[in-house]
Amino acid sequence: MAYFIYRVTEFPIRQLELLERHEVYREASARAKQLRAGQAEDSRSVIKMIHAESELNAEDLLNQVREAAPQLGDD
């Protein structure tokens, strides 16, 4: 499994752009932080890192809609 770094743009349509692939978490994490720091604050895209078996699997995981985490008092 590898770590994939993507640029995700939501507007006007959701687009995923693979930027890099890393085998080691520490390298991937440092690079993702570096890319985020270099982005303009008004940028419409976000940098995301994901751990997956393949590029296709990574894109599938990034496109899945996840439920919000339960909040205190939700019961």
N, C-alpha and C positions, 0 to 999 in steps of 0.2 A: 504494500500500500504506500501511497505517496501523498504529499501535501501539495495542493493546487492553490494558486493565488489568482483570483479573478477580479476584474473590474465589473461591477454590476450597475447598470443604468436602468432606472425605472421609467423615465419619461422620454419620449412619448410612448415607447413600448419597452418592455423589459428585455434587456440585452445582456448577455454574459460574454465577456472577453477574457480568454485565458491569457494571463500575463507570464506566469512562471510555474515550474514544477520543481519540487525539492523532495529529497528522500529523508532528510533529517529535520525534525521539528524545530530545533533551535535556529537553524538557518532560515527556514520558512517564516518563522515568527518574526525574526529580526528584519527580514526583507519586507514583510507585510507592513510592519511598523514604519519602516523607512518610506515605503510608497505612500502610506497614509499621511505622513508628515509632509511629504512633498506636494500633496494635493492642495488646490485652492479651497478656501473655506466655503465658497459659494458653489462648489462643484456639485453637479446633479448625480454623481456616481459615488459608489462606496467601494472600498477594497475589502474583499473577504477571502479568508483562508479556510480551506476545507480538506479533511482527511478522507480519501476515497481510494477504491481499487483501481479506477480508471478515470479518464477525462469524462467519459459518458456518464459514469456513476456520479461523479462530482457535480455535473450539471443537473442531473436528475435530483440530487439532494438539495441543491440550491434553489430549484424550482418548486419544491414541495412547500405547501402552506402548513405552518406549524401552529398548533393551538397555543394561546397565551398561557404562561405559567399561572397556576392558581395563586391568588393573593390572599393575604390574611383577612378573614371575615367573609370569604366567598361561600362558606357553607351554610 
